[in-house]
Amino acid sequence: MSTRRIDLSHTIEDGLITYKGLPAPIVCDHLSREQSRALYAEGTEFHIGRITMVANTGTYIDSPYHRYADGKDVSGFDLDEVAELDGVVVRAVGMKGRAIDRDVFASIDVRGKAVLVRTGWDRHWRTDQYFEGHPFLTEDAALYLRDCGARLIGIDSLNIDDIADLRRPVHSILLRAGIPIVEHLCGLEQLPTHGFCFSAVPVKVKGLGTFPVRAYATVAL
């Protein structure tokens, strides 16, 4: 069976602001090509880059450690938790209000699935609008997804929680249950409702609760 892969992640570049108040990444040379020429044979050159960034940059995954000190960090993910998961897209575009409640998920079989919530908010990426008035899941929706056995939840919005609610109930419920969260997805309009696999694998870093991912879907043709 032939397949195609659809990129669902934003590009990280120097100066990118993902979340207002967090510093932008600095992407620069550690060793430039010009500098490297003095270290190698004539005609041979290399580039070694350097990046300084907070872990919540670009499209990233949250592990339980992000919220809970006793939770596993991103190095603790088994690959079958974050790669080639059976996926489903929940369409929440053009809704009245910002809150996405449990009724949006009620008609969909989410058990064992990577549930990707398409709000369309990614159209505001790299604008001031992205940081204001974003769609989010309700606490009741998080309880429903947990109780119905969802394996991973992703969203194409600034935050899966209402950032005005300092309890962060959606993060608290899902991560306590060991359900990873992927935020700042993009391009979900390219996916079918179901019949695809979703992957969002972070670098295996000890001691971090979040890390950028190259999120993508594998779709059968």
C-alpha positions, 0 to 999 in steps of 0.5 A: 500500500502506498502512503504519503506523509503530511508535516503537521509541525511549525518550523523553528527558526531564530527569533521565533516566538511560540508563547508570549513571555518565553524567550525566542530561540537563538540559532547561530554558528558554533563553528562556521564553514569559514572557521572550519577550513583551518581544521581540515584538508584543503577543500573540506569544510563543515558547519556545526550549529548551536541552538539555545531555546526553552523546551516549549518552542515550536510544535512540542509534546508535553510529558507527565513530568511537565506537570508532575514531579513524579511523572516521566519525562520526554526520555521516558516515552516508549516509541509506541506511545508517540509514533505511528498511533492510529489517529482521528481528527476532531473538527472544531472550526467555526464554533461559537465561543472558544471552549471545546466541550465533551459533546464535540467528541461524543460521536467519535471513537477515541479509544486507543487513538491520537485525537487531533483537535482542529480549531484552525487557530494555526492560521494566526501563527506568527501574529499577535492574534495567535496569543489572544482568545485561542480555542481550548478544551474544557475540563469536562472534555479532558475527563471524557477523553481520559475515561474513553481511553484516548492515547494522545491529544493534540491541538493546533492552538496556543494552549490546550487549556484556557490560559486564564484558568491557572489550575490548567485542568486539561493538562492536569487531568491528561498528564496525570493519566499518562496521556501526552499532549501535543500543542501548536500543531498545524495543517490538520485540514490536510488530514482525513477524519480517520484512516491515518497514523500520527507520530510526534517523537521528541529527542530523548532528553533526560529531565525535560517535561516538554520538547519540540517534535516533528509531528506528521501523519502517514496517510494511505493513498 
